[in-house]
Amino acid sequence: MATPSEAGFISHVLVPEFTKLNGVFSQGGLEAVSTEQFTTTVATLIDVFDRLGMTFAIASKDVKEKRDHLLQPKVLEESPFVAQLVSNDIEKDVVCQAGQGSRMLHGLKRLLHFVYALMGNLNTSPNTKLYDAAKAAYEQTLAMYHARVVRYAIKGGLMTLPYRETFYKTLHETEETAQVAIDQFMAQSKDILAALDVLFVPYDHICRKDGSKAPLQ
């Protein structure tokens, strides 16, 4: 029997954590999801980014910085629920501005969206390379927020990604266990992601560092 350190990360960490989060969300929407629970749940993705190698080290660092900001006692006191992170900043006319809770939330949302897209791409076929899955996920979810120089740097860095099999092995998953776990993870995260997308529709342009939507060539 696998020890906790050997248990599949997607199966035994991501799926249970996002199942709990989705359970709260399904009962009351973003108004019921606590800022603390959402932040700590999305922070589990750090392990995924770490296993993608140096190319996504900045994404791992980004999650940690946003986690630390949103878990500050002052932030949790002022905005105990996810919806309040945005509504409070709207009232102060600072939504998605630098250093604000809503911008941190938006950042976590798009990083979660990347992992969601990456996992979905991997599950389209066991023959899909990690490079192709990550490239498509990046173009779909993150490229539009990055300056051109960053996009081209990441394009080059994607060539250093591990093999699909190595990626799964570092997560203590097999092809078979990963396929099942990914389906479960996506099922438990899709609704809250969709709600966050709707929440940010009026403000997404403010959160963009670069308005260009040009895909990687």
Buried (B, 14 or more C-beta within 10 A) or exposed (E): EEEEEEBBBBBBBBBBBBBEBBEBBEEEBBEBBBBBBBBBBBBBBBBBBBBBBEBBEBBBEBBEEBBEBBBEEEBBEEBEBBBBBBBBBEEEEBBBBEEBBBBBBBBBBBBBBBBBBBBBBBBEEEEBBBBBBBBBBBBBBBBBBBEEEBBEBBBEBBEEBBEBEEBBEBBBBBEEBBBBBBBBBBEBBBEBBEBBEEBBEEBBEBBBEBEBEEBBE
